[in-house]
Amino acid sequence: MQDGASDPAPAPTAGPYALVVDDHPLVASGFAGYMTMACGLPRVHIARSTAECLLRIDLDGPPELAVIDFWLPDGMAPICSWP
């Protein structure tokens, strides 16, 4: 997803992807846009919380690249302890 909207019930997708995890919409969409345009990454998903991040990983496996906000409101512990 590259439009900056959150993805409350993401569908599984195939192939490598990047993931931006940030609760600030402008920051998340800015990173996603940069990763798509400047880095040439074809699929960049946005997660607005730790829960959305872990759901995306459960659906699609680990991302090739992740940009994660360290000050998420629901904390970083679940992401840091992910297997």
N, C-alpha and C positions, 0 to 999 in steps of 0.2 A: 504494500500500500504506500503510495507516494503522495497522497493528497493532504496528509497531515491529520486526517481524521482518525479517531481511535477505532480499534477493530474489536468490538466486544465479544463476538463469537466467530473467531477466524476459522476459515476452512483450510484444511490441509493443502499444501502446494508441493510441487515437485521441483527438485533441483536445488542448487546452492542459493543462498540468500544472505543478506545482511540484516541486522536488527538494530534499531535505535530505540532505546528505553529511556524515556524522559516524560515527566508529567507536565512540562510546559510546551504547549502546542507549537509556538513559534520556533523554539529551539529544536524540537523533534522534526518538524517539517523542513527546517533549514539544513540540518544534518542529512536527512533523507534525500533532499534535493541535491546537495553537494555530492553525496556518495553516488547518486545516479548519474549526474552530469559530468563531474570531474573525474570520478574514479571508474566510471563505466560499469557499475554494478547493475545488472538488469532487474533484480528484485530486491527491494528494500522494504521491510515491514517496520511499522511503528507500534510500540507497546507503551501505554501510558502508566503502567504500574508493574510491580514485581509479579503480581498474579497474571497479568496479560503476557509478560515476558515468559514465564514458566509454561503457560498454556501454548504459546507459539512453539517453544522448544519441544514440548510433548507432542505436538502435531507434526512438526517438520524436522525434528532433530536439531542439533546445535547449528547455529549460524556460522558462516565462514568468517564473518566479522561482526563485532557488536560494539556499539557505543552506548555506554550505560551511565546515567546520572547517579552519582554516589549519594545524593541527598533525596532519594525517593521517599514520599510520605509513608509508604508501607514498609520501608526498610530494605536493606540490601542482603540481609542474612540468608534468605532463601536462595538468592541467586549465587551467592558465594559458596554455599554448601551443596549446590547442584552437582550431581555425580558427573 
